[in-house]
């Protein structure tokens, strides 16, 4: 196996101090699924009365664990729930063996945790096409159970990493009727990141009280504005999974509460941004804002065309304010555009307008802005009211190095 990549230069200074979410406990162990000398399996156990929501990849080749979660997520139940996750092997493109491995893991976890198998949700992430050594996971269930701890979320975040260079966590707290409601989440994701649910694993927990259908509606709605608006390399994974559990332990009903939805949106956006900032080989975090499009859908199409363009991303890596590549990306997107109404700026530096370089533009101003670790590209199409924002990163030699050696 290749040596771990250095920590991303865009990484947060430290892992956040996540609050305890009453009603859920975590554990992480080293099972040797693929990696040696590091934790690679995590278990989260939620108390009875918890509700679960989730969104998943729409890939036509999605993994057995994803299909299993999708089959289970819509059911109401008063039983508790468990989430069991392994890194190192995605259990994808493994045929009948994948189904049997998923069944073996979820049934063994259900027995160990005293739950119905229908309340065990599994995820696998890592190499595609290799049989999952599920016996190694099952052999660690007793140890996982013994280590369950309400303070164990950071350890869980580390256990689900693959090519990630740092563990990802985010939190929020709000006051509702004089009581505190807490939200905390973890994520993994670094490569094979594209917005079709966005490719990664995400697990979010709250002590709020809310019906399953209401939680599902919120998660689905917010997902479209957060995880579905990130891209590292335009590749959609077979294993995308976002699961959210609400334990209700605070006793605070947040149904229809705008502050709760806003706080959850902040947590999801924070985690989504961290995934991009850990993009394989990334050195720049890039926000692409498109306005003035014929519709929001067209704006999104333009934004993704810019964000996914290898030529745009390599120019950013080289700190080259090459607006011509943005013009190219808009033109090829397939959405409506007019060359002579197009305006482009890097941050507050106007670069081009009305189909030509802006008279006020100076190359040194654009070049100086491109040296920053976080860059904003603003594009106004000039033909309507549609708008969209997408987040991406640059494309460097590091991406090639990581992925050329991934299975070796």
N, C-alpha and C positions, 0 to 999 in steps of 0.2 A: 504494500500500500504506500502511496505517496505520502510524504511528510505533510502535516497540517499546514495550511497557509497561515501567514502572519495575520494577526487581528486586523480587520479592516480599518483604514485610517478614518472612516466615517462612523466608527462604533461609538456608542455612548461612553462616557467616562467610567461608568459602573453600572452594574445591574441594579434596578430600582428596588427600594424597600417595599415589597408587596405586602398589603395587609392580609391578615388571616381572614379567610372566607369560612365562616362557621358552617359546618355541615359537609365539608369536603376535606379529605386528607390525601397526602401524596407520598410516594416512595419511588426510589430509583435504585437499580442494581446493575452490576456487570454480569451479563449472560454470555458474552462471547458470540453473539449472533453473527457478527462479522469482525468487529473491532476487538482489539485486545488492550487491556490496561485502561479502560474507560467505561463509564456506565452507558448502557445502551437499551435499557428497558425501563419504562416508567408505568406506574399504576396510580390512577386517581379513583378514589372511592367516595361516592356521594351518598348522603343519608337518605332514608325513606322519605318520600314526599317531594323529592327533587324532580324537576322537569328538565327535559333535554330538547335542544333544537340544533339544527345543523344545516350546512350547505356543502356541496360536494362538486368535484370536477365533472364537467360535461364531456370529458374525453370519451371517445368511442372504445378506447382500450383501457378503461379504468380497472383498478385492481379488485381482487376478491374482497379485501377489507372494506373498500369504499362501497361496493355493491351490498355487502352485509349491513353496513351502517344505514344505507339508504332504505333498506327493507325494514329496519327497526325504528327509525327516528320518528315516524309519525304516530306512534302508539302512545296513548295515555296510560300511566301506571302509577300506583302509589308506592311501588317498590323503590329501593335505592337504585343506584346505577354505578357502573364502573367503566373506566376508560383505560385500556391497556395498549401501549404503544411501544414498538421496537424501531430502532434505527439500524442502518447497515444493509437492509434487504427490504425491498418494497413489496414483496409477494405479489408482483404484477407480471402478467404474461407468463403465468405458471400453470395455466389450465386447471384441470381437476385437482391437481396437487395443491394449488392455491386455495381452492374452496375448502378442501379437507384441512389444510393448515389453519385457516381462519376459524373453521368450526372447532377444531381441537383446542385452539387458544381460548376462544370465547367460552366454550363449555367448561374447560378447566378453571378459568377465571371465575365463572359463575359459581362453580362448586366451592372454590376456595373462599369466595366472598359471601356466600350464602344468598345468591341472587338468581333470578331466572336468567337463562341464557339470552333472552330477548332484551335484557337490560345491560348487556355487556357490549360496549362499542370498541372496536379495535382499529388501529392504524399501523401501517408499516411504511417505512421510508428508506430509500437507499437504492441499491443496484436493482435493475429490472431484469427479469428473465431467469433468475436463479431460484431454485426451491428454498423456501424458508425453513430453517432448522428450528421448527417450532418446539421441539422437545427441550431445547435449551431455555426457552422462555418459560415453559410449563414447570421445568425443574426449579425455577426461581420464585414461584408464586408464594410459597410459604415464607420465604425471606422477605418478599415484597410486603406481604400482609403484616409481618412482624415489625417492619420499618415504617408503616404508615404514620404520617405526622402532618398536622395542619400547617406546619411551617416548612413543608418540603417542596414548595413550588419551584424554587430556584434549582434545586437538584433535578427536578423533573424537566425543567427547561434545558439543562445540559444533556440529559439522557437522550433527548430526541434530535440532537444535532447530527448532521451528516457533514457536508462541506461548509457548514456555517463556521464562522470564525469567532462568534460570540453568542451567548445565550440571550434570548429576547424576552423581555417582560414589560408590562405596562399596567397601570392601575388608575382608579378614580374613586373618589368618595363624594357622596352628596347627602344633604340633609332633607328628609321628607317627614313633615309633621313632627319635627323635633327629634327624629331618630336618624341614625347614620345607616346609609346603604353603601355597601362596598362592592367594587368590581375589580377583578384582577385577571390577567391573561398572560399566556406564554405562546411563543410561536417558533417555528423553525422554517428556514427557507433561505436559499442563497443562489442557486442556479435552477434552470428549468422553470423560470418564472414568467408567466404570461396571464393576462386577465381573461380567463374563462372559468371563473371562480377564483382565479389566481392560484399558482401552484405553491403549496406549502402545507404545513400542519399548524393548526391554531386551536388552542383550548382556552376558553374564557369561562370564568365562574363568578357568580354573584350570590349574595345572601338575600336578595330581593325575593318577594313573593309575586308570582305572575303565572297565569295559565300557559300551558305549553303552546297552544295555537297563537297566543298573543306574542310570546317570546319568539316563536318561529317567524312571525311576520316582521318583527323588528330586525332580527338578525338578517333575514333575506334582504330587507330594504337597505340596511346600512352596509351590507356586503357589496352592493352595487356601487356605493360611493367610496369604498375604501379598498378592500382587497382586489376588487375587480377593476381597479384603476391603477394597478402597478404592473410594471413589466421590466424584466432584466434582459431577457434574451429572446422573447416571443415564443418560447416553447412551453406548451401546456402539459403539465404532469399527468401521469396516470393515477396519482394518489392524493390529489387535493382534498383536504378535509378541514372543515371548521366545525367544532362542536362547542356548544355553550350549555352549561348547567346552571340552573337557578335553584338553590337549596331552600329558599324561603325562611331561613333561620332567623333573619332579622324581624320577621313578622310584618314587614312593611310592604303593602301592596303597591306596586308601581304601574299597574295597568293604566295606560293612557297618560303617564307622567312624562312630560316633555323633557324635564331635567334628567331623568334616568336615560332616556334615549340619547340625549346630547352627550352625557358622560360615557355611555357605551360607544358612541360614535368616536369620541376622542381616543378611547382605548384601542379600538379597532384601527383607527388611522395611525396611531403611534406605532402599533405592531407592524402595520403594512409598510410604513416608512422605514422601520428597522430592517425589514426583509430586503428592501431595495438598497439600503446603506450597507448591507452585507452581501450585495450582489457579487458573484464570483469575479475577483480581480478589480472590483470597483474602486475608483478614487474620487469620483464626483457624484453628488446627489443632484438630480435634475428634475425640476418642476416644469411641465409643459402646459401652459394655459392657452386655450384656443377660444376666441370670441368671434362674434360677427358671422357665424356660420349660418347656413340655411335652416338648420335645426340642431338640437342638442345631439342627436344621433350622428349628424354629419361632423359636428365639432369633435366628437369622440373619435370618429374615424380618422380625421386629420391628426388629432393629438397622438393616437396610437401609431400612425404612419411615421410621424416624426420620432416618437420615442423608441420605435423598434428599428429604425433605419441604421444599419451598420455604419454607413457613411457619416451620419449625424453623430453617432455615438463615438466613433473613432476621432472625429474632429474635436469633440469635447475632451476626449482623453489627451489629445495633443495640444489642448488649450488654444485651438485655432477658431476664431470667430467666423466660421465659414457659413454665412447666411445662404449661399447658393444651395447648400445641401438641404436646408429647410424648405426652400422654394421647391426643390425637387421632390421632397417627401410629401408636401401638400399636393403637388401636381399629380403624383402617382396614386394618391389614396383612393380615388374613385368617387369621393364626395365632391359636391359642387364647390367651385372656386373660380375666382376671376383674377388673373394676373395683375390687372391694373387697379384693383382695390385692395390688394394685399399689403399689410404692414407687419413688420417683424421688429422686435426689440429683444435685447439681452438685458434682463433686469430693467433698469430705467434708461438704458442707452438705446435710443431709436436707431435702427440699422437700415431699414428699408421701408419705403412707402410708395404707393401709386406705381408699382411695377418697376421701381428703380431704387438705387441706393439713396438714402436720405441725405440731403445737402449738409445737414448738421453732423453727419457721422464722421468720426475719426477712428481710424484703425487701432490706435493705441488705447482708446477707451474700451473698445470691444475686447482687445487682447488682455487688458488689465482685469476686466470682469471675468474672463474665462479662467483666470488663475485661481479663483475662489473655489473652495470645496463644495459649495452649494450654489447652483446656477438656476436661474429662472429664464425660460424662453417664452415670450409672449407673441402670439400670432393672432392678428385680427384679419379675418377673411373678408370683411367689409360688404357682406351681401345679406345679412340677416341678424337674428337675435340669439342664435344657438351658441352655447358655451359648454366647455368641458375642461377638466383638469386630469392629467395623468402624471404619474411619478416614475422615473426611470433612473438609470445610472450610465456611466460611460462604458466603453468596451476597450479593454486593454489586453496586453499579452498574457496577463495573469489568468484571464478567462480560458484561454487556449491551454495553458499549462495545467490548470486544474482538471479540465475535462479530457485532455489527452491522456492523463494518467489515472483517470477515475477508477478503472477496474484493475489496475496493475498493483 
